[in-house]
Amino acid sequence: MTNDALQVLLDKQEITEILHSYCRALDRCDRPLLESIFHSDSTHEMGGFKGSSSDFCGFAFDSLDTFDYSQHFLGNVLIEVDGDKAKAECFFRAYHRIAADTVAEGVLSDHTPGIDEDLFIAGRYVDRLERRDGVWKISHRCGILDWCRWEAAEARRFFDLGVGPYGTRDKTDRLYTV
């Protein structure tokens, strides 16, 4: 293996960790982590939002505050590296529990007030990334939505069953304490 080929593999791994860190940041409500994966001049298009990635972080956390919990999965990650620039495409599936008393507006305008609902969203993240000062970060993210599904939620929740440990949406999660 050449040094160039090895460097491309290392770059792809670093970029993959950035993509996965986005999901961790959302699901653990870790705003500093979310902000750390974007360059300061990064731009964002997602779910009706178009603007700076910094502003998107605020938009995302305003939405996250309305969810009881969420979980994001990535798959089919493809990365093309060209020197200090890269393109990435990855498929995502996201799950969100929307509480009965959530106000049905904005991205949640399809929510049925008065019942807990589960919102499933699938699509792709298409990113441009750049390595600056030796560090890869996202310079532009476009979230492409393919489908969504709303379902009435079962009242039962895993942590109500008396088993665990279970995930939390803050720094008390086992991720941060192990």
Buried (B, 14 or more C-beta within 10 A) or exposed (E): EEEEEEEBEEBBEBBBEBBBBBBBBBBBBBBEBBBEBBBEEBBBBBBEBEEBBBEBBBBBBEBBEBBBBBEBBBEEBEBEBEEEEBBBBBBBBBBBBBEEEBEEEBBBEEBEEEEBBBBEBBBBBBBBBBBEEEEBBBBBBBBEBEEBEBEEBEEEEEEEEEEEEEBBBEEEBEEEEE
